[in-house]
Amino acid sequence: MKTATHLLDEHFREYISLLARLQQFFLEGKEDSPEADALRDRMDRPWDALSPEQSEIVAGLCADLNGMIDGPSPGTNPSESELLQESLALREARDAGDMLAVLRHLRALTHYHSPAEVAALRAEAWDRIGETEMARLFSEYARKLDGREGRNGAPRVS
Amino acid sequence: MPTVYRSMKRAADGLPVLESSARGLGVREPPAPDADIDVDAAGNVERNGKGMSVARNWRDLPRHRIPKRLNNGQEGGLGPNSNFCWRYGDGPFAPGLLAVGLELVLKPHDPTKGNVVPSLAVPLTHYQADLEATRDGWVVDET
């Protein structure tokens, strides 16, 4: 099952693209600048066009982006069986090419994968979705966490 | 009266900032490219569903308006931390009268989003004054 294409419409892609630019302002410490506010004004229109399902995806992405600024969130502490279930679901989603599901399941696995691995998997997911700027942000974050320039490949998910 | 939420700055008196912006109590006016409303040739606000945007809950507000400090690891925001999430009203999020001269209309594709619109075609200054008149009724609610 591939990522549902109806979710990846022009409004969603425009919002994700603008969100990546807004994140860049945060990374540069310019999130309260007039330029950042002007960008937020541009984001209102695509936001209004998003469906509830798309808005939920964006909510999760914003949490992921916040982690890039404040450090990884401690997240939930799942039981062994929950961890196993989420790991299986992640692998199946990745194999099936359902990258939005990959991003969702990853949030339950932050105790299992290292922050660098999570960031690399997010980079891979956004790249496969076709949002290269968002992918670049996560890829650079993964490299920063990993401390090894040049290694930004996603870990093996078994 | 429906309950609505909006992300706005807080003024020195603890109430929402009165401002024709997306971060204040008011609407952005034409000819601004991001104007929230249309105005007809007579200077009246057109009753076409456009107005001051609100949501069912603060978690339904635009993610770029929700202050970043409210991130919980599962859902977050990329709004400035000087924004606050405000609540007005005490009923279900349903179309109807919100305050004197103001109504809530829902956005057709998403029942968690809405606009506060004028009940009648009134001059823009009248509409902005009606919005300002609700100021005392807004409280910060980020629970």
Interface residues (C-beta under 8 A of the other chain):
Chain A: L18 L19 L22 Q23 F26 E31 D32 A36 D37 R40 D41 R42 M43 D44 R45 W47 D48 A49 L50 S51 P52 S55 E56 V58 A59 G60 C62 A63 D64 L65 N66 G67 I69 D70 S73 P74 G75 T76 R107
Chain B: A22 R23 R28 D34 S53 R59 D60 P62 R63 H64 R65 I66 K68 N71 N72 G73 Q74 E75 G76 G77 L78 G79 P80 S82 K107 H109 D110 P111 T112 K113
